[in-house]
């Protein structure tokens, strides 16, 4: 059997996309309103933690050329195309846990998470 390995190009896929809950959209709008020039939030990933990957959130003043944009009620979530294979289908929420309020990620691609919830593996 002669099998050839191909190249992987994230632009060749049809993505399900990411979803913002109303609470996450409200918080992103509030962040953007507090700082001049902020258009929204970028959700990326990096290799880190005990499970393999961690989520990275940054404010966006200028989109990157490969960013995909997901919007709800005027709140914009920017996602680098390279992150999509790892987080496609994720629902982004903003929740209160005790005294803290944090973004939570319901990622259907995550096979496992670390005990502290800071990293995930696919």
N, C-alpha and C positions, 0 to 999 in steps of 0.2 A: 504494500500500500504506500503510495507516494503522497504525503501530505505536506503542504507548504504552509509555513506560518505567515500570516498576513500582518499588516500594520493596523494599529488601532487609532482611529481618528474620532474623537468625541463629536465632531461636527456632523458625522455620518449617521447619527442616531436620532430617532424621534423620542423626545423626552416627555415624561408625564408632567414634569414641572414640580414646583414647590408651592405650598399653600400657607398663607398667613391666617391665623385665627384673628377674630376681631380685636382681641386683647394685644396681640403682637403688632397688628397694624396701628393701633392707637399709640403704643409705646414708640414705634418707629417714627410716627408723625410727630410726637412730642420731642423726640431727640432731634429731628430735623428742624423743628421750630425754634429750639434753644440755640442753635448755632448757625450763623450766617453761612450760606453757600452749601450746606449739607443737603444732599438730594435724597438720601436714604441710607441703608445699611448693606454692607457686603458680607455674605456668609461664605466663607471658604473653609478649607480643611488643611491640616498640616500633620505630618507624622509626629506623633507624640504619645505619651502616656503608656500605660501598661497594656492597653488593648489594641494599639496601633495608630489610630487617627484621632485627632481632636478638632472640634469646631473652632473657627476663628471669626470673630465679628469685628468689623471696623466701620466707621462712618465713611460715606462716599461724598466727595465734593466734585469728582470728575470720574465718570465711568471708564473702565478699561475697554479696549476694543473687543475683547472676547467675552465680556459680561453678558449674561442673559438677565433679563429684568422681569420680575414677578411683582404684580401690583395688586393691592386691595385697598379700596377706599382712600386712594391718594398716597398710601404708604408704599415705598418701593424697596424691594429686596433684590440686590444685585448678587449674582452667582457666577464665578468664573467657570467657563466652559469645562475646564479640566477637572473641576470638582463634581460635575454632574454624574459621572458613573458611580460615585460613592454616596451621593445624597439625593438623587432623583427620587421624587415621590414623598419627600419629607414634609411634614407639617411643622411649622414653626409656631410655638405658643409662647406666651408670657404669663408666668404664674407666680403666685405668692406661696412661698414655702417657709412657714414660721415667720420670722421677721424679715426675710429676704424676698426680693422679687427678682426672678431670673428668666432668661429665655430657655425654653425646653424644646428639644428636637425629637419628634416621633419619626424615626428613620426606618422605613421598611427594609432597607438594604443592610442595616446593622445586624450582624449575626450574633454579636455579643457586645456587652458593655462592661467597663471596669466597675468595681464596686462603688466608686465615688461618682460615677456618671459623667466623668470628664472626658473619657475617650471611648472609642468604639472600634470594632473590627468588622470587616466585610468578608 
